[in-house]
Amino acid sequence: MSSSEPGHHVDPARTGGSTHRDLLAQPHHDGSALYVSNPYPALGETVTVRVRVPRGADVTAVHVRLTPDAEPSFVDAVVEKQTATDTWWAADVVVHNPVTNYRFILEGGPTAYQWLNGTGLHLRDVPDAADFRITAFGAPPAWAGDAVVYQVFPDRFGRSAAQDDREVPEWAVPMQWDEPVRLEPDVIATQLYGGDLDGIVEHLDHLERLGVSVLYLTPFFPARSNHRYDASSFDRVDPVLGGDEALARLVDACHERGIRVLGDFTTNHTGDAHEWFVRAHQDPESEERGYYFWEDGDYVSWLGVKSLPKLNYESEGLRRRVFDDPDGVVRHWITGDSPLDGWRVDVANMTGRYRGQDLNGELARQMRGAMQQAAPDALLVGEHCHDYTQDAQGDGWHGVMNYAGFTRPVWTWLRDRGHAPKFLGSPLMVPRLGGHSVMETMREFAAMVPWSTVRHSFNLVGSHDTTRIRTLVGDDARQVEVAAGLLFTLPGIPMFTYGDEVGMEGEFGEDGRRPMPWDEQRWDSSLLEAYRGLIAARRGSVALREGGLRWVHADDDALVFLRESPTEVALVHCARHAHEPVTLDASRIPGVEGGEAKYGDAPEFDGGRMTLRAPGPQVRVWTWTVSE
């Protein structure tokens, strides 16, 4: 496609020839086990950090710069080992502060002086924001790093026969399963298709065949909408979904299959029919009055939506009922005979923030502490739609929904040339950019949080709030496979929305909340097999689940990277279109010629060169065992 054709966009990151840097020639460090001896140390412990320096870099000395108590100090690194391709330098670092920032300064080479931080090499001084980090906040649940998460919107996934005998609530507009979703503002949130929790139980075979290990439910609390983010109580399950007993049946059935279950809870607001708000509105002297913000005799609502009054966490009574009481919202549902395995927190980024009030970090820590006491193995993930880096330093949310550092860069790479959505309220359409911009965006966001946050954040190509990935990519369905390839191979917890695996469409959030089509004749069977194959590749590879991330190549239409663990390495090649062959010196990637294809075709090897070709959109995953 020539630059004069409609829809063509030049990748601004390519100017100056930056895409032509030899990424394999760059020194490398990340927070994975190859480079950090203990990712979850206690305060005061000593941790060994390592940096890989290619032999051709001519580095003569390496130092680690720390900032204990905000004052710079340096530790000398020593050569730990040398291989045919790399010199490994190591230094012992004391975890003096709960967040211990560090970077490397490299002596020698053509410039004599280089900084290495999370965004790469720099010849000049750079701010500390992208320094590497070791934190002393304790480990997230061990199971979470291996998770594959499947998001279900309960009203639209499966309808059990029991629903026929339930009374339709007065607020609802009943719909038949095969009727199109209506998008008129007056019915968009009230049309009820009748999906329920027992309906999900009836389709757990589908999740199991996919290889899903976690079911994430959007809210199950009673409300006056199909999305249920306007809860009228946090004490019970909506009878329309089957009530408390149905949730227990679902959780038990999932646990029997080895599938964990996450709930969805809005800490930022309730519905205006919530029992707390009803009492607050009726009785200005009640304790509940202090649970909400009031201005000029009226209540404050989330973004001006009057059905969603905003909670005020200056109230100790509110904090008690949300976080501290054994039967409060957070603890009740993750304990007992049929406990949830954690929470996804809706509007986490706005919780505790209003005008001059900013209690967000304090509340995230309080919620994590409450969960740690009640259910130490529970996962806590916060919704965050933009730059989350200041809110995700490892002491509160275990991770976030990684819209900024994953979803949006993937969208800019794969969205259809002739059409693009606006992203969650943006006035402009998503731009179309090349692979180098994707790499740099991902690297920059990941550099500003601890590695633990990267590993335990939800990577997603879309959700119940966004355009469906199948609609985003336009005519070429193969690009959904490419999106899935990035989803299941990059560091983080892959999360996808019901129906993405069979090609469900939707222009925006509510349009994408269509009933799951259980007639398999309507499924994209090749896409389903791609999802199954990529999930199997991830679950069968320790490198894809736990390994670090080293970028190898990025150009307009191709991304190539390594996931490296102490015992296995995976090479991933994703192409959005046919591209010129990518040729690499295989000797600089030890072991690559002895690998095997876990997904897609094998690379070509000839005379010590490895060539990656793509006749069109495709994904290739190639793994090999590390030899001592």
Order of alpha helices (4+ residues) and beta strands (2+ residues): beta-beta-beta-beta-beta-beta-beta-beta-beta-beta-beta-beta-alpha-alpha-beta-alpha-beta-alpha-beta-beta-alpha-alpha-beta-beta-beta-alpha-beta-beta-alpha-alpha-alpha-beta-alpha-alpha-beta-alpha-alpha-alpha-beta-beta-beta-beta-beta-beta-beta-beta
